[in-house]
Amino acid sequence: MSENSIAELSAAREKAIVRTSFIGIITNVFLASFKAVIGIISNSIAVTLDAVNNLSDALSSVITIIGAKLGAKEPNKKHPLGYGRIEYLSSMMVAAIVLYAGITSAVESVKKIITPEEPDHNAVSLVIISVAIVVKIILGQYVKAQGKKHNSGALVASGSDALFDAILSASVLASAIIFLTLDVSLEAYVGVLISLFIIRAGIEMMSETVNDILGQRADREETERIKSLICEEPEVRGAYDLIMFNYGPNKNYASVHVELPDTMTIDEADKLTRRLQARVYRETGVILTGVGVYSFNTTDEEAAAVRNTVQETVLAHEWALQLHGFYADTENKTMRFDVVLSFDIERAEAIGILTKEVQALYPDYALQIIPDIDA
């Protein structure tokens, strides 16, 4: 994947997000206008709140456009890794709007339970609400699908909110029909119930965005693919400690350690790492910012025996997930290796246990054990 190709994909992504958001803005403004008129005429709190909710959806789409535009800005001296994470902030704002809309709806619905007002529905209002339901379902599915396709959390949140709006409108329609047929008004109670669902959705959207901002475990399929590409090079004995750094949707950087024979020269290792960086970037779009090197014993049989014994001892513990980067200097009596630890044990405690056990097996060796996290 060339730099030009990535730039073209980024530009296409931005255009798709802006186009989808504009469709959402236009649709929600029209729906809000019709619902506001119907709500006022019919004295329906549920319909009026539904109109306000449509306006909040339009605002969400505006925020999504701003986030996409700012996130696509080119890197500069102040922000050398770009502005991609701004999209996570826009997703957070959309989630906050959804949460606010849910809380506001709940408050107003409770007020109407305390001081009820009789609605005045007619056939025209029912038809408009029915059309609005169909429109919101189509819009919600379209926006959500575009969000998943272009990896836009803000669009996914907006699409989910639109689908919740369709449920809200359907509840309003059902309440209106019940009122017209049975003369029983359930609008306020239905409003409280739906508000709780909207509040829950807002909290879930916000939680997902917080995870993106804080950083979360990389996709296992993607990391395995990168390691597989690296290990296809004949000189590489293994790829370890792959850490992904995300700076916005589709903007990923990574560092990795590769295990190489101790017979390789610095020049050979330099050529190999540059080749690995180029291939990983070309085939995945991930930039390897650093490639560290572990040395692998190739000629010392005693070192190989030591490695096998140490590996068996270390991996006997359930919390020791992997041992790599092992190197033993049998002449100078030094030993070093990394061990991947689970989150079930404190790092200091684990290193203390392993140091004691390995030192008991090889008391003459100076040990260096480096703990790695299970990323």
C-alpha positions, 0 to 999 in steps of 0.5 A, a space after each residue: 500500500 503506497 503513501 498515495 493510496 493511503 492518502 486517497 483512501 483517507 480523502 475518500 473516507 472523509 468525503 463519505 463521512 461528510 456526505 452521510 452526515 449531510 444526509 442525516 442533517 437534512 433528514 432530521 431537520 425536515 422530521 423535526 419541523 413536521 413533528 414540532 408542528 404535530 406536537 404543538 397542534 396535538 398537545 403531545 409531549 411525546 411527539 414534541 420531545 421526539 422533534 427535539 430529539 431529531 434536532 439533537 441528531 442534526 447537531 450530532 451530524 454537524 459535530 461528526 462533519 467537524 470532527 472528520 474535517 479536523 481529523 483529516 488535517 495534515 501533520 505539522 510541527 505541533 502534532 507530528 502524528 496528525 489530528 486523527 484522535 479528534 474524531 474520538 472527541 467528536 464521537 464523545 460529544 455525539 454520545 453526550 448529546 444522546 445521553 442528554 437527550 435521554 435524560 431530558 426526555 425522562 425528566 419531561 416525561 416524569 413531569 407529564 406523569 405528575 401533571 398529565 395533559 390530554 393529547 389530541 391526536 388525529 389521522 394526519 399526525 398518525 400518518 406523519 409519525 408512521 412515515 417518520 418511523 420508516 425514514 428513521 429506520 432507513 436513515 439509521 441503518 444507512 448511517 450505521 453501515 457507513 460508519 462501520 465501513 469507514 471506521 467512524 465511531 461518530 457515524 456508528 453512534 449517530 446511526 444507533 441513535 437514529 434507530 433508537 429514535 425509530 423505536 421512540 417514534 413507534 412507541 409514540 405511535 402505539 400510545 396514540 393508537 391506544 389513546 384513540 381506541 381505549 381513551 387511555 393515555 400512556 405517552 408519559 409512561 412510554 416516554 420514561 421507558 424509552 428514555 431509559 433505553 436512550 440513556 443506556 445507549 448514550 452511556 455505552 457509546 461514551 464507554 466505547 469512545 473512552 476505550 478508544 481514547 485510553 487505548 485498548 488491546 489491538 485486534 488479534 487478527 491484525 497483530 497475528 497477520 503482521 507477525 506472520 508477515 515478519 516471520 516469512 523472512 527466512 532470517 527471522 526466528 520469531 516476532 515478539 512484543 508487538 505493540 500497536 499505537 493508534 492515532 485515530 481511525 486507520 492511523 496505526 503505528 507499531 513497534 516489534 522485536 524480532 529474533 535473529 541469529 547471532 551470526 548476522 552482521 549489523 549491515 544485514 540486520 539493518 537491511 532486514 529491518 528496513 525490508 520488514 518496515 516497507 512490507 508491513 506498511 505496504 500490505 497493512 498500512 501499519 507503520 513500524 516505528 521501531 524494530 528491536 532485535 533479540 539475539 539467538 544462539 546458533 552454535 552453542 549447544 550448551 546454551 541451547 540446553 540451558 534455554 530448554 531447561 529455563 523455558 520449561 521452568 518458567 512456563 510451568 507457571 500459568 501466569 507465565 505466557 511466553 518466553 522469548 529473546 533468550 540468550 545465554 553467554 556460557 563463557 561469561 556466565 550471563 543469561 537474559 530473556 523476556 517473559 510475557 506475564 498475564 494480569 493475574 500476578 504483580 510484575 515484581 512478584 513474578 520476577 522475584 519468583 522466576 529469578 529465585 527458581 532460575 538462579 537455583 538452577 544456574 547459581 553461577 549466572 548473572 540474570 536479566 529477566 525483563 517482564 512483558 505485558 500480555 498485549 
